[in-house]
Amino acid sequence: MFDRIDTLRMASSLTAHAAERQKLIARNVANADTPGFRSRDLAGFAETNRTHVTEGMRASRPGHLTGVGWGNDKGRVLDDGGEPSPNGNTVSLEEEIFRSAAAKREFDLSLAVTKSSLGLIRTSLGRRG
């Protein structure tokens, strides 16, 4: 029922984007000392959401094909292109801290939008709380 409300759908997509970005950040940090490892990040939420809308193929469930990368997020994952260290690793822990904070802000924003939307729905139904 709530998946038909675009605001809640957008908040859900933002939550999924923030979670996927946190996974990539954790993978980058875990491989900070791995020789030749390339730091990766997701394209911005506005870009990826706009791309899915303009392509006309947007997944309504995680198992659906999106046309980008054939059902996975490979089309949205970008090489960060940071300055490589002598061993070829491009992970900067300082940059990963900033990215992690940005992903948390995305998640907090999606949570605030969801709470506000559900509050509006409760109010429209005549319930308070």
ROSE-4610 file (N, C-alpha, C; in Angstrom, 1 decimal, always signed):
// ROSE-4610
residu = [M/M/M/F/F/F/D/D/D/R/R/R/I/I/I/D/D/D/T/T/T/L/L/L/R/R/R/M/M/M/A/A/A/S/S/S/S/S/S/L/L/L/T/T/T/A/A/A/H/H/H/A/A/A/A/A/A/E/E/E/R/R/R/Q/Q/Q/K/K/K/L/L/L/I/I/I/A/A/A/R/R/R/N/N/N/V/V/V/A/A/A/N/N/N/A/A/A/D/D/D/T/T/T/P/P/P/G/G/G/F/F/F/R/R/R/S/S/S/R/R/R/D/D/D/L/L/L/A/A/A/G/G/G/F/F/F/A/A/A/E/E/E/T/T/T/N/N/N/R/R/R/T/T/T/H/H/H/V/V/V/T/T/T/E/E/E/G/G/G/M/M/M/R/R/R/A/A/A/S/S/S/R/R/R/P/P/P/G/G/G/H/H/H/L/L/L/T/T/T/G/G/G/V/V/V/G/G/G/W/W/W/G/G/G/N/N/N/D/D/D/K/K/K/G/G/G/R/R/R/V/V/V/L/L/L/D/D/D/D/D/D/G/G/G/G/G/G/E/E/E/P/P/P/S/S/S/P/P/P/N/N/N/G/G/G/N/N/N/T/T/T/V/V/V/S/S/S/L/L/L/E/E/E/E/E/E/E/E/E/I/I/I/F/F/F/R/R/R/S/S/S/A/A/A/A/A/A/A/A/A/K/K/K/R/R/R/E/E/E/F/F/F/D/D/D/L/L/L/S/S/S/L/L/L/A/A/A/V/V/V/T/T/T/K/K/K/S/S/S/S/S/S/L/L/L/G/G/G/L/L/L/I/I/I/R/R/R/T/T/T/S/S/S/L/L/L/G/G/G/R/R/R/R/R/R/G/G/G]
num = [1/1/1/2/2/2/3/3/3/4/4/4/5/5/5/6/6/6/7/7/7/8/8/8/9/9/9/10/10/10/11/11/11/12/12/12/13/13/13/14/14/14/15/15/15/16/16/16/17/17/17/18/18/18/19/19/19/20/20/20/21/21/21/22/22/22/23/23/23/24/24/24/25/25/25/26/26/26/27/27/27/28/28/28/29/29/29/30/30/30/31/31/31/32/32/32/33/33/33/34/34/34/35/35/35/36/36/36/37/37/37/38/38/38/39/39/39/40/40/40/41/41/41/42/42/42/43/43/43/44/44/44/45/45/45/46/46/46/47/47/47/48/48/48/49/49/49/50/50/50/51/51/51/52/52/52/53/53/53/54/54/54/55/55/55/56/56/56/57/57/57/58/58/58/59/59/59/60/60/60/61/61/61/62/62/62/63/63/63/64/64/64/65/65/65/66/66/66/67/67/67/68/68/68/69/69/69/70/70/70/71/71/71/72/72/72/73/73/73/74/74/74/75/75/75/76/76/76/77/77/77/78/78/78/79/79/79/80/80/80/81/81/81/82/82/82/83/83/83/84/84/84/85/85/85/86/86/86/87/87/87/88/88/88/89/89/89/90/90/90/91/91/91/92/92/92/93/93/93/94/94/94/95/95/95/96/96/96/97/97/97/98/98/98/99/99/99/100/100/100/101/101/101/102/102/102/103/103/103/104/104/104/105/105/105/106/106/106/107/107/107/108/108/108/109/109/109/110/110/110/111/111/111/112/112/112/113/113/113/114/114/114/115/115/115/116/116/116/117/117/117/118/118/118/119/119/119/120/120/120/121/121/121/122/122/122/123/123/123/124/124/124/125/125/125/126/126/126/127/127/127/128/128/128/129/129/129]
x = [+0.8/+0.0/+0.9/+1.9/+2.7/+3.7/+3.9/+4.8/+4.3/+3.0/+2.4/+2.5/+3.0/+3.2/+4.6/+4.7/+6.0/+7.0/+6.6/+7.5/+8.1/+7.3/+7.8/+8.7/+8.3/+9.2/+10.5/+10.5/+11.8/+12.6/+12.0/+12.7/+13.3/+12.6/+13.0/+14.2/+14.2/+15.3/+16.5/+16.3/+17.5/+18.1/+17.2/+17.7/+18.6/+18.1/+18.9/+20.2/+20.1/+21.4/+22.4/+21.9/+22.8/+23.4/+22.6/+23.1/+24.1/+23.9/+24.9/+26.1/+26.0/+27.2/+28.0/+27.4/+28.1/+28.8/+28.2/+28.9/+30.2/+30.1/+31.3/+32.4/+32.0/+32.9/+33.6/+32.8/+33.4/+34.4/+34.0/+34.9/+36.2/+36.1/+37.3/+38.2/+37.6/+38.4/+39.0/+38.3/+38.9/+40.0/+40.1/+41.2/+42.1/+42.2/+43.1/+44.6/+45.0/+46.4/+46.6/+45.6/+45.7/+46.4/+47.5/+48.2/+47.4/+47.3/+46.6/+45.1/+44.5/+43.1/+42.7/+41.6/+41.1/+39.8/+39.8/+38.7/+37.5/+36.3/+35.1/+34.0/+33.1/+32.0/+30.8/+29.6/+28.4/+28.2/+27.6/+27.2/+26.2/+26.0/+25.1/+23.6/+22.9/+21.5/+20.7/+20.8/+20.0/+20.4/+21.6/+22.0/+21.4/+21.6/+21.1/+19.6/+18.9/+17.5/+17.0/+17.6/+17.2/+17.5/+18.6/+18.9/+17.9/+17.5/+16.5/+15.2/+14.8/+13.5/+13.6/+14.7/+14.7/+14.9/+15.5/+15.6/+14.2/+13.3/+12.0/+12.0/+13.1/+13.2/+13.7/+12.8/+13.1/+12.6/+13.4/+13.0/+12.1/+11.0/+10.1/+10.4/+11.2/+11.6/+13.0/+13.8/+15.2/+15.5/+14.6/+14.9/+14.6/+14.1/+13.7/+14.9/+14.9/+16.0/+15.8/+16.9/+16.8/+17.3/+18.0/+18.6/+20.0/+20.3/+21.7/+22.4/+23.4/+24.2/+23.4/+22.3/+21.5/+21.2/+20.5/+20.0/+20.9/+22.1/+23.0/+23.4/+24.1/+24.4/+25.8/+26.3/+27.6/+27.6/+26.4/+26.4/+26.5/+26.2/+26.3/+27.6/+28.3/+29.6/+30.7/+31.4/+32.4/+33.7/+34.8/+36.1/+36.4/+36.8/+37.0/+38.1/+39.1/+40.2/+41.1/+41.2/+42.1/+43.6/+44.4/+45.8/+46.4/+47.0/+47.6/+48.8/+48.9/+50.1/+51.1/+52.3/+53.4/+53.0/+52.1/+51.7/+50.5/+50.1/+48.9/+47.6/+47.5/+46.2/+45.7/+44.4/+43.9/+43.0/+42.9/+42.0/+42.7/+41.9/+42.3/+41.3/+41.8/+40.9/+40.2/+40.8/+40.2/+38.9/+39.1/+38.0/+36.9/+37.3/+36.2/+35.4/+36.1/+35.3/+34.3/+34.7/+33.8/+32.6/+32.9/+31.9/+30.9/+31.5/+30.6/+29.7/+30.2/+29.3/+28.2/+28.6/+27.6/+26.5/+26.9/+26.0/+25.0/+25.6/+24.7/+23.7/+24.1/+23.2/+22.1/+22.4/+21.4/+20.4/+20.9/+20.1/+19.2/+19.7/+19.0/+17.9/+18.2/+17.2/+16.1/+16.4/+15.3/+14.5/+15.1/+14.3/+13.4/+13.9/+13.0/+11.9/+12.1/+11.0/+10.0/+10.5/+9.5/+8.7/+9.3/+8.6/+7.5/+7.9/+7.0/+5.9/+6.2/+5.1/+4.1/+4.6/+3.7/+2.9/+3.5/+2.7/+1.6/+1.9/+0.8/-0.3/+0.1/-0.9/-1.8/-1.1/-1.9/-2.8/-2.4/-3.2/-4.4/-4.2/-5.3/-6.3/-5.9/-6.8/-7.5/-7.2/-7.8/-7.1/-6.0/-5.2/-4.1/-3.8/-2.7/-1.5/-0.3/+0.7/+1.9]
y = [-1.2/+0.0/+1.3/+1.3/+2.5/+2.6/+1.5/+1.6/+2.4/+2.7/+3.5/+5.0/+5.4/+6.8/+7.2/+8.1/+8.4/+8.9/+9.7/+10.2/+9.1/+8.1/+7.0/+6.1/+6.0/+5.2/+5.8/+7.2/+7.9/+7.8/+7.9/+7.7/+6.3/+5.3/+3.9/+3.8/+4.4/+4.3/+5.0/+6.1/+6.8/+6.0/+5.3/+4.4/+3.3/+2.7/+1.6/+2.2/+3.4/+4.0/+4.2/+4.8/+5.0/+3.7/+2.7/+1.4/+0.8/+0.9/+0.3/+1.1/+2.4/+3.3/+2.9/+2.7/+2.3/+1.0/+0.0/-1.2/-1.0/-0.1/+0.2/+0.9/+1.8/+2.5/+1.5/+0.6/-0.5/-1.4/-1.7/-2.5/-1.8/-0.5/+0.4/+0.4/+0.6/+0.7/-0.6/-1.7/-3.0/-3.3/-2.8/-3.0/-1.8/-1.0/+0.2/-0.2/-1.4/-1.8/-2.8/-3.1/-4.1/-3.5/-4.0/-3.4/-3.5/-2.4/-2.3/-2.1/-2.1/-1.9/-0.5/-0.4/+0.9/+1.2/+2.4/+2.9/+3.1/+2.7/+2.8/+3.5/+4.1/+4.9/+4.8/+5.1/+5.1/+6.5/+6.5/+7.8/+8.4/+9.7/+10.4/+9.9/+10.0/+9.5/+10.2/+11.5/+12.3/+11.8/+11.6/+11.1/+9.7/+8.8/+7.4/+7.4/+8.1/+8.1/+8.7/+9.8/+10.5/+9.5/+8.8/+7.9/+6.8/+6.2/+5.1/+5.7/+6.9/+7.4/+7.7/+8.3/+8.6/+7.4/+6.3/+5.1/+4.4/+4.7/+4.1/+2.7/+2.3/+1.0/+1.3/+1.1/+1.3/+0.1/-0.5/-1.7/-1.3/-2.0/-1.8/-2.8/-3.8/-4.8/-5.1/-5.5/-5.8/-6.9/-7.8/-8.9/-8.5/-7.4/-7.0/-6.5/-6.7/-6.2/-4.7/-4.0/-2.5/-2.1/-3.0/-2.7/-2.1/-1.6/-1.1/-2.2/-2.8/-3.8/-5.1/-5.3/-6.5/-6.9/-5.9/-6.3/-6.0/-5.6/-5.3/-3.8/-3.3/-1.9/-1.6/-2.5/-2.3/-1.0/-0.6/+0.6/+1.8/+1.8/+3.0/+3.1/+2.0/+2.0/+2.6/+3.6/+4.3/+4.1/+4.1/+4.2/+5.6/+5.7/+7.0/+7.8/+7.1/+7.8/+8.6/+8.2/+8.9/+8.8/+9.5/+9.5/+8.1/+7.3/+6.0/+6.2/+5.3/+5.3/+4.5/+4.3/+3.6/+2.1/+1.5/+0.1/+0.1/+1.2/+1.2/+1.4/+1.4/+1.5/+3.0/+3.2/+4.5/+4.9/+4.1/+4.4/+5.4/+6.5/+7.5/+7.4/+7.1/+6.9/+8.2/+9.3/+10.6/+10.8/+10.5/+10.6/+9.6/+8.4/+7.5/+7.9/+8.6/+9.2/+10.2/+11.1/+12.1/+11.4/+10.4/+9.7/+9.0/+8.4/+7.7/+8.7/+9.9/+10.9/+11.3/+11.4/+11.8/+10.7/+9.5/+8.4/+8.4/+8.7/+8.7/+9.9/+11.0/+12.1/+11.7/+11.0/+10.5/+9.6/+8.7/+7.8/+8.5/+9.5/+10.3/+11.1/+11.6/+12.4/+11.4/+10.2/+9.3/+8.9/+8.7/+8.4/+9.6/+10.8/+12.0/+12.1/+11.9/+12.0/+10.9/+9.7/+8.6/+8.9/+9.3/+9.6/+10.7/+11.8/+12.9/+12.4/+11.6/+11.1/+10.2/+9.3/+8.5/+9.3/+10.4/+11.3/+11.9/+12.4/+13.0/+12.0/+10.7/+9.7/+9.4/+9.3/+9.1/+10.3/+11.5/+12.7/+12.7/+12.3/+12.3/+11.2/+10.2/+9.1/+9.5/+10.6/+11.1/+10.6/+10.0/+9.6/+10.5/+10.6/+11.4/+10.5/+11.0/+10.2/+10.2]
z = [+0.0/+0.0/+0.0/+0.9/+1.0/-0.2/-0.9/-2.0/-3.2/-3.1/-4.2/-3.9/-2.8/-2.5/-2.9/-3.8/-4.4/-3.4/-2.4/-1.4/-0.6/-0.2/+0.6/-0.3/-1.6/-2.5/-2.6/-2.8/-2.9/-1.6/-0.5/+0.8/+0.9/+0.5/+0.5/-0.4/-1.6/-2.5/-2.0/-1.3/-0.7/+0.4/+1.2/+2.2/+1.6/+0.6/-0.1/-0.7/-1.2/-1.8/-0.7/+0.5/+1.6/+2.1/+2.2/+2.7/+1.7/+0.5/-0.5/-0.5/-0.3/-0.2/+1.0/+2.1/+3.4/+3.2/+2.4/+2.1/+1.3/+0.3/-0.5/+0.4/+1.2/+2.1/+3.0/+3.6/+4.5/+3.7/+2.5/+1.7/+1.4/+1.1/+0.9/+2.1/+3.3/+4.5/+4.8/+4.6/+4.9/+4.0/+2.8/+1.8/+1.8/+2.8/+2.8/+2.6/+3.0/+2.9/+1.8/+1.0/+0.0/-1.2/-1.7/-2.8/-4.1/-4.8/-6.1/-5.9/-4.7/-4.5/-4.9/-5.7/-6.2/-5.3/-4.8/-4.0/-4.9/-4.4/-5.2/-4.4/-5.2/-4.5/-5.5/-5.0/-5.8/-6.4/-7.6/-8.2/-7.2/-7.3/-6.4/-6.5/-5.5/-5.5/-6.6/-6.7/-7.7/-9.1/-9.4/-10.7/-11.0/-10.1/-10.3/-10.4/-9.5/-9.6/-10.9/-11.3/-12.6/-13.7/-13.7/-14.8/-14.9/-13.7/-13.8/-14.3/-13.9/-14.4/-15.9/-16.4/-17.8/-18.7/-18.1/-18.9/-19.0/-18.1/-18.1/-17.5/-16.9/-16.2/-14.8/-13.9/-12.5/-11.7/-10.9/-10.2/-9.0/-8.9/-7.8/-6.7/-6.9/-5.9/-6.2/-5.2/-5.4/-6.4/-6.6/-7.6/-9.0/-9.3/-10.6/-11.4/-12.7/-13.6/-13.8/-13.8/-14.0/-15.4/-16.0/-17.3/-17.2/-16.0/-15.7/-15.0/-15.7/-15.1/-14.9/-15.5/-15.4/-14.0/-13.3/-12.0/-10.8/-11.0/-9.9/-10.0/-9.0/-9.0/-9.7/-10.5/-11.2/-12.0/-12.6/-13.4/-12.6/-11.3/-10.5/-9.7/-9.6/-8.9/-9.7/-9.1/-9.9/-9.2/-10.0/-9.5/-8.9/-7.7/-7.1/-7.7/-8.3/-9.0/-8.1/-6.8/-5.9/-6.3/-5.6/-5.8/-5.3/-6.2/-5.7/-4.8/-3.8/-3.0/-3.8/-3.2/-3.9/-4.3/-3.5/-3.8/-4.7/-5.2/-6.1/-5.5/-4.2/-3.5/-3.5/-3.8/-3.9/-2.7/-1.7/-0.5/+0.4/+0.6/+1.6/+2.8/+3.9/+5.1/+5.4/+5.2/+5.5/+4.6/+3.3/+2.3/+2.7/+3.2/+3.5/+4.7/+5.7/+6.8/+6.3/+5.4/+4.9/+4.1/+3.3/+2.6/+3.6/+4.6/+5.6/+6.3/+6.6/+7.2/+6.2/+4.9/+3.9/+3.7/+3.8/+3.7/+4.9/+6.1/+7.3/+7.1/+6.6/+6.4/+5.4/+4.3/+3.4/+4.1/+5.0/+5.7/+6.7/+7.4/+8.3/+7.6/+6.4/+5.6/+5.2/+4.8/+4.3/+5.5/+6.7/+7.9/+8.3/+8.2/+8.5/+7.6/+6.3/+5.3/+5.5/+5.8/+6.1/+7.3/+8.4/+9.6/+9.4/+8.7/+8.4/+7.5/+6.5/+5.6/+6.4/+7.2/+8.0/+9.0/+9.5/+10.4/+9.7/+8.4/+7.6/+7.3/+7.1/+6.8/+8.0/+9.2/+10.4/+10.7/+10.4/+10.6/+9.7/+8.4/+7.5/+7.8/+8.6/+9.0/+10.3/+10.9/+12.1/+13.3/+13.2/+14.4/+14.7/+15.9/+16.4/+16.8/+16.7/+17.3/+16.4]
